[in-house]
Amino acid sequence: MESIKLKQGIFAGIAATLVMTMLMLIAPMMGMPEMKIGNMIAQFMGMPVWVGWLMHMMVGILLALIYVFAVRDRLSWHPFVKGILFALLPWMIMQLMVMPMMGIGLFSANASEPAKMVMGTMMGHLVYGAVLGLAAKARSVGKVAVNL
């Protein structure tokens, strides 16, 4: 059973992170600020850009594993709702801790357009959560969620 949850978490984490990343990359086309998180992580850590993007993917998978092992089966709501509500936690942590550490400020106060940055990051996390909830839907033993 645990190996099934592990597979579900990894699959859902990859799927949700990829969809969120695609949204972040097209954000400027929707009037939102550029949010190349992999580049931001790499610059902050003083590492190559590919390492920043890899770290972004690893965090997405880790969060999905936390969701599958600690949250998903404890709530009786629709998977879509559970995923979205779960995704608000990492978004809040990002706005309260990560953004200030990176010099962007509390709730992105130092960004060129703080409100758009806060809304853009929230939108990205809500999309991550929706995909996560649907992709990590509990299935019968031996099956991993593959339909979004």
N, CA, C and O of each residue as an XYZ file, in Angstrom:
592
protein
N       0.823     -1.208      0.000
C       0.000      0.000      0.000
C       0.860      1.262      0.000
O       0.559      2.231     -0.698
N       1.936      1.238      0.794
C       2.801      2.415      0.869
C       3.490      2.680     -0.464
O       3.696      3.837     -0.830
N       3.855      1.613     -1.204
C       4.511      1.814     -2.495
C       3.535      2.411     -3.502
O       3.938      3.160     -4.391
N       2.260      2.083     -3.363
C       1.248      2.673     -4.238
C       1.142      4.169     -3.956
O       1.099      4.981     -4.880
N       1.102      4.526     -2.680
C       1.043      5.940     -2.314
C       2.290      6.682     -2.792
O       2.205      7.829     -3.229
N       3.438      6.029     -2.708
C       4.676      6.646     -3.163
C       4.599      6.943     -4.661
O       4.958      8.034     -5.102
N       4.131      5.966     -5.436
C       3.981      6.152     -6.884
C       2.962      7.253     -7.182
O       3.187      8.094     -8.052
N       1.843      7.243     -6.456
C       0.824      8.277     -6.669
C       1.385      9.656     -6.357
O       1.152     10.610     -7.100
N       2.126      9.761     -5.260
C       2.699     11.047     -4.872
C       3.700     11.558     -5.881
O       3.683     12.738     -6.231
N       4.573     10.683     -6.354
C       5.578     11.099     -7.340
C       4.902     11.513     -8.638
O       5.211     12.563     -9.200
N       3.970     10.674     -9.114
C       3.262     11.007    -10.357
C       2.510     12.327    -10.221
O       2.618     13.202    -11.080
N       1.751     12.464     -9.138
C       0.952     13.680     -8.949
C       1.847     14.897     -8.777
O       1.520     15.978     -9.267
N       2.968     14.735     -8.089
C       3.895     15.851     -7.900
C       4.486     16.326     -9.210
O       4.579     17.528     -9.458
N       4.886     15.385    -10.049
C       5.442     15.751    -11.356
C       4.372     16.434    -12.201
O       4.617     17.490    -12.783
N       3.186     15.833    -12.268
C       2.102     16.400    -13.079
C       1.729     17.804    -12.605
O       1.640     18.732    -13.409
N       1.510     17.955    -11.299
C       1.079     19.249    -10.759
C       2.166     20.311    -10.928
O       1.869     21.459    -11.256
N       3.418     19.927    -10.705
C       4.512     20.887    -10.836
C       4.698     21.304    -12.289
O       4.962     22.475    -12.564
N       4.564     20.371    -13.217
C       4.700     20.718    -14.634
C       3.598     21.682    -15.082
O       3.865     22.651    -15.793
N       2.371     21.412    -14.665
C       1.262     22.296    -15.054
C       1.447     23.677    -14.431
O       1.253     24.693    -15.099
N       1.821     23.713    -13.159
C       2.066     24.994    -12.492
C       3.199     25.754    -13.184
O       3.112     26.966    -13.378
N       4.248     25.045    -13.548
C       5.397     25.670    -14.207
C       5.003     26.238    -15.555
O       5.417     27.342    -15.909
N       4.215     25.503    -16.305
C       3.750     26.023    -17.600
C       2.949     27.303    -17.405
O       3.111     28.262    -18.160
N       2.090     27.320    -16.399
C       1.312     28.519    -16.103
C       2.221     29.689    -15.748
O       2.007     30.812    -16.206
N       3.239     29.422    -14.928
C       4.163     30.487    -14.535
C       4.914     31.039    -15.736
O       5.170     32.241    -15.809
N       5.266     30.174    -16.673
C       6.031     30.619    -17.836
C       5.191     31.439    -18.810
O       5.725     32.288    -19.523
N       3.882     31.194    -18.847
C       3.027     31.987    -19.739
C       2.360     33.153    -19.007
O       1.591     33.904    -19.608
N       2.651     33.306    -17.718
C       2.030     34.372    -16.920
C       2.145     35.755    -17.556
O       1.168     36.504    -17.541
N       3.305     36.126    -18.118
C       3.398     37.464    -18.728
C       2.399     37.681    -19.868
O       1.981     38.812    -20.116
N       2.017     36.617    -20.553
C       1.033     36.736    -21.641
C      -0.360     37.035    -21.108
O      -1.245     37.447    -21.858
N      -0.554     36.822    -19.782
C      -1.851     37.079    -19.149
C      -1.806     38.346    -18.301
O      -2.707     38.590    -17.498
N      -0.762     39.150    -18.474
C      -0.652     40.393    -17.718
C      -0.083     40.239    -16.327
O      -0.124     41.172    -15.525
N       0.450     39.061    -16.035
C       1.045     38.801    -14.721
C       2.557     39.000    -14.813
O       3.120     38.971    -15.907
N       3.218     39.204    -13.668
C       4.670     39.344    -13.707
C       5.353     38.026    -14.070
O       4.787     36.948    -13.890
N       6.575     38.132    -14.582
C       7.354     36.941    -14.909
C       7.661     36.191    -13.620
O       8.088     36.786    -12.631
N       7.440     34.887    -13.641
C       7.663     34.080    -12.440
C       8.472     32.842    -12.793
O       7.970     31.722    -12.693
N       9.708     33.033    -13.201
C      10.585     31.910    -13.521
C      11.246     31.455    -12.222
O      12.380     31.828    -11.921
N      10.517     30.646    -11.465
C      10.945     30.255    -10.134
C      12.278     29.513    -10.139
O      13.088     29.694     -9.230
N      12.510     28.693    -11.136
C      13.784     27.978    -11.215
C      14.953     28.934    -11.316
O      15.984     28.739    -10.672
N      14.789     29.973    -12.130
C      15.826     30.992    -12.262
C      16.010     31.747    -10.949
O      17.136     32.041    -10.548
N      14.895     32.062    -10.281
C      14.959     32.794     -9.014
C      15.683     31.966     -7.952
O      16.519     32.491     -7.216
N      15.364     30.683     -7.874
C      16.014     29.805     -6.902
C      17.506     29.713     -7.198
O      18.331     29.814     -6.290
N      17.849     29.520     -8.468
C      19.253     29.406     -8.860
C      20.030     30.675     -8.514
O      21.141     30.607     -7.988
N      19.445     31.818     -8.807
C      20.114     33.086     -8.515
C      20.296     33.252     -7.007
O      21.367     33.651     -6.549
N      19.257     32.949     -6.241
C      19.326     33.088     -4.789
C      20.372     32.155     -4.181
O      21.093     32.540     -3.260
N      20.451     30.926     -4.700
C      21.366     29.928     -4.159
C      22.760     30.006     -4.789
O      23.682     29.329     -4.334
N      22.918     30.828     -5.834
C      24.204     30.924     -6.516
C      24.566     29.648     -7.258
O      25.724     29.230     -7.270
N      23.565     29.033     -7.874
C      23.761     27.766     -8.571
C      23.327     27.917    -10.028
O      22.689     28.907    -10.385
N      23.675     26.929    -10.881
C      23.220     26.976    -12.270
C      21.688     26.944    -12.344
O      21.019     26.421    -11.452
N      21.162     27.505    -13.408
C      19.712     27.590    -13.581
C      19.058     26.209    -13.562
O      17.986     26.045    -12.980
N      19.685     25.222    -14.187
C      19.081     23.881    -14.221
C      18.915     23.319    -12.812
O      17.978     22.561    -12.559
N      19.804     23.677    -11.898
C      19.690     23.210    -10.519
C      18.464     23.858     -9.850
O      17.750     23.208     -9.086
N      18.233     25.140    -10.145
C      17.057     25.819     -9.609
C      15.770     25.161    -10.064
O      14.849     24.978     -9.268
N      15.699     24.805    -11.340
C      14.495     24.148    -11.862
C      14.346     22.733    -11.290
O      13.233     22.289    -11.011
N      15.456     22.037    -11.118
C      15.411     20.711    -10.504
C      14.921     20.808     -9.061
O      14.117     19.986     -8.623
N      15.398     21.802     -8.328
C      14.951     21.990     -6.950
C      13.454     22.304     -6.900
O      12.742     21.820     -6.020
N      12.989     23.109     -7.839
C      11.559     23.431     -7.936
C      10.749     22.145     -8.124
O       9.726     21.955     -7.466
N      11.201     21.271     -9.011
C      10.501     20.008     -9.260
C      10.547     19.125     -8.017
O       9.549     18.494     -7.670
N      11.678     19.077     -7.355
C      11.807     18.239     -6.160
C      10.878     18.719     -5.047
O      10.285     17.903     -4.342
N      10.749     20.031     -4.884
C       9.839     20.570     -3.872
C       8.399     20.194     -4.225
O       7.619     19.817     -3.350
N       8.051     20.297     -5.507
C       6.706     19.915     -5.939
C       6.398     18.458     -5.645
O       5.288     18.128     -5.225
N       7.371     17.584     -5.862
C       7.181     16.159     -5.578
C       7.098     15.929     -4.073
O       6.250     15.165     -3.611
N       7.966     16.578     -3.310
C       7.942     16.430     -1.853
C       6.597     16.875     -1.276
O       6.034     16.195     -0.418
N       6.085     18.009     -1.742
C       4.780     18.479     -1.270
C       3.678     17.486     -1.634
O       2.762     17.256     -0.845
N       3.765     16.899     -2.824
C       2.764     15.914     -3.242
C       2.829     14.668     -2.356
O       1.795     14.090     -2.019
N       4.026     14.261     -1.985
C       4.164     13.102     -1.097
C       3.579     13.409      0.281
O       2.929     12.554      0.883
N       3.805     14.607      0.775
C       3.198     15.012      2.051
C       1.682     14.963      1.933
O       0.996     14.475      2.832
N       1.166     15.469      0.826
C      -0.286     15.459      0.600
C      -0.825     14.025      0.603
O      -1.798     13.727      1.295
N      -0.192     13.144     -0.168
C      -0.692     11.768     -0.302
C      -0.596     11.009      1.022
O      -1.528     10.297      1.398
N       0.514     11.156      1.721
C       0.715     10.379      2.945
C       0.033     10.974      4.171
O      -0.354     10.233      5.074
N      -0.123     12.306      4.223
C      -0.596     12.923      5.463
C      -1.946     13.632      5.376
O      -2.560     13.906      6.407
N      -2.416     13.933      4.175
C      -3.613     14.768      4.066
C      -4.749     14.079      3.318
O      -5.880     14.043      3.804
N      -4.462     13.545      2.167
C      -5.491     13.064      1.234
C      -6.548     12.169      1.876
O      -7.743     12.395      1.689
N      -6.131     11.181      2.614
C      -7.082     10.201      3.150
C      -7.755     10.656      4.440
O      -8.633      9.965      4.957
N      -7.359     11.793      4.954
C      -7.947     12.292      6.204
C      -9.133     13.225      5.968
O      -9.877     13.538      6.897
N      -9.302     13.660      4.743
C     -10.394     14.588      4.421
C     -11.374     13.895      3.489
O     -10.974     13.105      2.634
N     -12.653     14.191      3.652
C     -13.663     13.509      2.844
C     -14.176     14.360      1.688
O     -15.119     13.963      1.004
N     -13.574     15.515      1.463
C     -14.029     16.382      0.377
C     -13.588     15.842     -0.973
O     -12.828     14.877     -1.063
N     -14.081     16.483     -2.009
C     -13.697     16.132     -3.371
C     -12.188     16.336     -3.526
O     -11.638     17.288     -2.972
N     -11.511     15.455     -4.272
C     -10.055     15.576     -4.436
C      -9.603     16.956     -4.940
O      -8.559     17.460     -4.527
N     -10.384     17.549     -5.818
C     -10.090     18.883     -6.350
C     -10.008     19.896     -5.208
O      -9.071     20.692     -5.143
N     -10.988     19.864     -4.313
C     -11.056     20.796     -3.178
C      -9.923     20.525     -2.198
O      -9.280     21.458     -1.718
N      -9.673     19.241     -1.894
C      -8.593     18.894     -0.969
C      -7.258     19.400     -1.489
O      -6.459     19.945     -0.727
N      -7.011     19.224     -2.775
C      -5.745     19.661     -3.362
C      -5.582     21.172     -3.317
O      -4.512     21.681     -2.983
N      -6.645     21.880     -3.654
C      -6.588     23.349     -3.637
C      -6.347     23.862     -2.213
O      -5.509     24.739     -2.001
N      -7.068     23.323     -1.258
C      -6.881     23.769      0.128
C      -5.475     23.451      0.622
O      -4.864     24.267      1.312
N      -4.962     22.287      0.278
C      -3.601     21.932      0.665
C      -2.587     22.903      0.062
O      -1.637     23.304      0.734
N      -2.782     23.280     -1.198
C      -1.825     24.145     -1.904
C      -1.756     25.553     -1.313
O      -0.780     26.270     -1.534
N      -2.774     25.947     -0.571
C      -2.714     27.267      0.067
C      -1.637     27.316      1.151
O      -1.097     28.385      1.433
N      -1.322     26.179      1.759
C      -0.291     26.149      2.799
C       1.098     26.478      2.232
O       1.755     27.377      2.758
N       1.574     25.789      1.182
C       2.883     26.181      0.647
C       2.888     27.596      0.067
O       3.913     28.276      0.104
N       1.748     28.041     -0.468
C       1.686     29.417     -0.965
C       1.881     30.399      0.198
O       2.614     31.380      0.071
N       1.227     30.130      1.320
C       1.349     31.015      2.478
C       2.778     30.999      3.024
O       3.328     32.046      3.365
N       3.368     29.821      3.104
C       4.755     29.712      3.566
C       5.683     30.480      2.632
O       6.607     31.160      3.079
N       5.429     30.366      1.336
C       6.246     31.085      0.364
C       6.146     32.593      0.588
O       7.162     33.287      0.593
N       4.937     33.097      0.772
C       4.745     34.536      0.927
C       5.275     35.053      2.266
O       5.756     36.183      2.342
N       5.192     34.243      3.316
C       5.615     34.685      4.647
C       7.097     34.443      4.927
O       7.698     35.161      5.726
N       7.694     33.436      4.276
C       9.076     33.095      4.591
C      10.019     33.156      3.390
O      11.058     33.814      3.450
N       9.665     32.479      2.312
C      10.579     32.353      1.173
C      10.781     33.682      0.460
O      11.916     34.078      0.197
N       9.703     34.367      0.148
C       9.835     35.649     -0.567
C      10.657     36.659      0.237
O      11.533     37.305     -0.338
N      10.413     36.825      1.547
C      11.268     37.731      2.312
C      12.740     37.296      2.318
O      13.630     38.142      2.234
N      13.006     35.986      2.418
C      14.393     35.508      2.399
C      15.076     35.824      1.078
O      16.285     36.056      1.041
N      14.308     35.834     -0.004
C      14.869     36.113     -1.327
C      14.929     37.614     -1.621
O      15.345     38.021     -2.705
N      14.516     38.428     -0.658
C      14.564     39.871     -0.841
C      13.349     40.460     -1.531
O      13.334     41.649     -1.852
N      12.338     39.651     -1.762
C      11.136     40.126     -2.462
C      10.133     40.703     -1.467
O       9.203     41.412     -1.852
N      10.325     40.401     -0.205
C       9.498     40.997      0.840
C       8.294     40.172      1.222
O       7.882     39.256      0.511
N       7.742     40.526      2.369
C       6.545     39.887      2.889
C       5.393     40.134      1.927
O       5.101     41.279      1.579
N       4.745     39.071      1.502
C       3.691     39.151      0.485
C       4.160     39.961     -0.728
O       3.420     40.777     -1.279
N       5.411     39.709     -1.125
C       6.010     40.268     -2.342
C       6.014     41.790     -2.366
O       5.928     42.395     -3.434
N       6.114     42.409     -1.200
C       6.034     43.872     -1.088
C       7.103     44.596     -1.899
O       6.878     45.727     -2.329
N       8.262     43.971     -2.120
C       9.348     44.629     -2.852
C       9.325     44.327     -4.348
O      10.195     44.796     -5.082
N       8.362     43.566     -4.803
C       8.236     43.275     -6.234
C       7.777     44.534     -6.957
O       7.200     45.434     -6.347
N       8.034     44.591     -8.254
C       7.618     45.780     -9.010
C       6.100     45.948     -9.006
O       5.598     47.071     -9.024
N       5.373     44.837     -8.982
C       3.912     44.866     -8.903
C       3.475     43.843     -7.856
O       3.111     42.716     -8.193
N       3.512     44.245     -6.578
C       3.247     43.283     -5.490
C       1.913     42.543     -5.599
O       1.865     41.326     -5.421
N       0.843     43.260     -5.885
C      -0.475     42.613     -5.941
C      -0.517     41.556     -7.046
O      -1.060     40.468     -6.853
N       0.057     41.881     -8.195
C       0.075     40.913     -9.292
C       0.948     39.714     -8.943
O       0.627     38.585     -9.311
N       2.040     39.950     -8.241
C       2.914     38.842     -7.852
C       2.200     37.929     -6.850
O       2.260     36.705     -6.967
N       1.535     38.519     -5.882
C       0.796     37.716     -4.894
C      -0.307     36.925     -5.592
O      -0.453     35.727     -5.348
N      -1.077     37.572     -6.449
C      -2.166     36.883     -7.148
C      -1.638     35.837     -8.124
O      -2.212     34.755     -8.254
N      -0.544     36.162     -8.809
C       0.044     35.212     -9.749
C       0.555     33.965     -9.055
O       0.338     32.849     -9.527
N       1.239     34.159     -7.925
C       1.740     32.993     -7.201
C       0.590     32.195     -6.591
O       0.647     30.967     -6.526
N      -0.447     32.891     -6.147
C      -1.607     32.169     -5.614
C      -2.282     31.360     -6.719
O      -2.650     30.204     -6.512
N      -2.443     31.967     -7.885
C      -3.060     31.267     -9.008
C      -2.240     30.017     -9.353
O      -2.802     28.946     -9.582
N      -0.923     30.161     -9.389
C      -0.070     29.009     -9.673
C      -0.235     27.897     -8.654
O      -0.318     26.722     -9.013
N      -0.280     28.268     -7.385
C      -0.439     27.257     -6.340
C      -1.828     26.623     -6.357
O      -1.961     25.433     -6.072
N      -2.856     27.390     -6.684
C      -4.202     26.817     -6.777
C      -4.284     25.817     -7.928
O      -4.926     24.774     -7.804
N      -3.637     26.134     -9.039
C      -3.591     25.197    -10.171
C      -2.808     23.949     -9.766
O      -3.224     22.828    -10.059
N      -1.676     24.148     -9.092
C      -0.893     23.017     -8.589
C      -1.798     22.126     -7.716
O      -1.827     20.907     -7.887
N      -2.521     22.737     -6.797
C      -3.373     21.982     -5.893
C      -4.486     21.236     -6.606
O      -4.782     20.090     -6.269
N      -5.105     21.876     -7.587
C      -6.181     21.223     -8.335
C      -5.659     19.993     -9.067
O      -6.262     18.922     -9.009
N      -4.539     20.155     -9.752
C      -3.952     19.015    -10.475
C      -3.496     17.945     -9.483
O      -3.706     16.753     -9.709
N      -2.876     18.370     -8.392
C      -2.426     17.431     -7.367
C      -3.597     16.606     -6.831
O      -3.518     15.379     -6.770
N      -4.667     17.271     -6.450
C      -5.822     16.571     -5.895
C      -6.409     15.562     -6.860
O      -6.755     14.447     -6.469
N      -6.521     15.950     -8.118
C      -7.104     15.047     -9.116
C      -6.143     13.929     -9.504
O      -6.562     12.786     -9.689
N      -4.858     14.253     -9.627
C      -3.875     13.244    -10.045
C      -3.574     12.245     -8.936
O      -3.208     11.104     -9.214
N      -3.724     12.660     -7.688
C      -3.416     11.774     -6.558
C      -4.667     11.159     -5.959
O      -4.641     10.666     -4.831
N      -5.758     11.184     -6.702
C      -7.001     10.595     -6.217
C      -6.767      9.158     -5.794
O      -6.122      8.390     -6.508
N      -7.289      8.796     -4.637
C      -7.124      7.426     -4.146
C      -7.763      6.453     -5.132
O      -8.895      6.651     -5.575
N      -7.038      5.422     -5.460
C      -7.513      4.389     -6.388
C      -7.447      3.038     -5.696
O      -6.928      2.909     -4.588
N      -7.973      2.058     -6.362
C      -7.883      0.706     -5.794
C      -6.422      0.246     -5.826
O      -5.607      0.778     -6.580
N      -6.112     -0.738     -5.006
C      -4.748     -1.230     -4.869
C      -4.204     -1.652     -6.238
O      -4.880     -2.334     -7.009
N      -2.977     -1.234     -6.518
C      -2.318     -1.628     -7.763
C      -2.471     -0.630     -8.882
O      -1.882     -0.816     -9.946
N      -3.241      0.424     -8.685
C      -3.424      1.404     -9.746
C      -2.939      2.768     -9.271
O      -3.068      3.126     -8.101
N      -2.386      3.505    -10.201
C      -1.947      4.876     -9.934
C      -2.840      5.782    -10.768
O      -3.167      5.460    -11.910
N      -3.235      6.917    -10.197
C      -4.079      7.859    -10.920
C      -3.365      8.310    -12.183
O      -2.223      8.765    -12.120
N      -4.020      8.190    -13.321
C      -3.410      8.654    -14.557
C      -4.322      9.589    -15.333
O      -3.896     10.180    -16.325
N      -5.534      9.729    -14.912
C      -6.424     10.606    -15.653
C      -6.664     11.891    -14.849
O      -7.029     11.859    -13.674
N      -6.444     13.006    -15.524
C      -6.690     14.290    -14.892
C      -8.057     14.726    -15.312
O      -8.515     15.796    -14.910
